[in-house]
Amino acid sequence: MALGYTITPANQPVTPETQVQMLAGLLDSLHIQSVDLVANALVDRFLAPQVADKALARSPRGLGGAYTWPDRLTEETIDIYLRPLVDDPDSKAKLEEYTSSLRANPLPPARDALCRWRGPARIVWGMKDPFFDTKSADWLDKNLPGSRGIRRLEEANLFFPEEMPDVIAEEAIVLWKNGHA
């Protein structure tokens, strides 16, 4: 919610918690019992200039700061990610609400639920991510009873799953071959 081309009602809160509730509701309505989840989280002063200046978007000060290889960002990708957030006033407001809600780390409040979940998990972490502390990977590994450890990608940044889908596929295949499907 509140990202890309989604339309979110004005009275709908957009926080990590409401994102989880929305996904859980969707899965419940589709009667999906098990999923494999790949997770990985301003407008006027940060995003709007990047739509106009693609070099800025590719720079460490722009969207490129979240990519391992920002020079590979196409103009189409930049527009697909940023234009819907910049062009619509409601989307701007929802994105501001969402990013403000990220100031508090959402993991500690979820600790009890994570500790009860017994499904297998593999943590893959981009060690050059400027937004999420690498200590969170260790925290997840410690608090997920089914954790199969951490794969640390030394040169990877926040959006590495998009840039390195083969790494995510490798890890998923290992989990699936070990009895998780």
SULGIJO-V553145 format. One record per helix or strand of 3 or more residues. SS is the DSSP state (a for helix, b for strand). FROM is the first residue (numbers start at 1). LEN is the number of residues. If there is no record, write none. Layout:
BEGIN
SS;FROM;LEN / SS;FROM;LEN
END
This chain:
BEGIN
a;16;14 / a;43;10 / a;54;5 / a;63;4 / a;70;3 / a;75;13 / a;89;13 / a;108;9 / b;121;6 / a;135;9 / b;147;7 / a;160;4 / a;165;13
END
